[in-house]
């Protein structure tokens, strides 16, 4: 399920400050900085699983 997320958690839900992400990722990001969130997403992407 998708949800709207504020790129800048201190900003408003406004054009240019929203992204659509899955609900799990939205809860994971919470009020974290978007740059840190993207770093973690890229880390997950680069990790290979068994």
Secondary structure, DSSP 8 states (H G I E B T S, - for coil): -EEEEESSTTS-S-TTSEEEEEHHHHHHHTT--HHHHHHHHHHHHH----
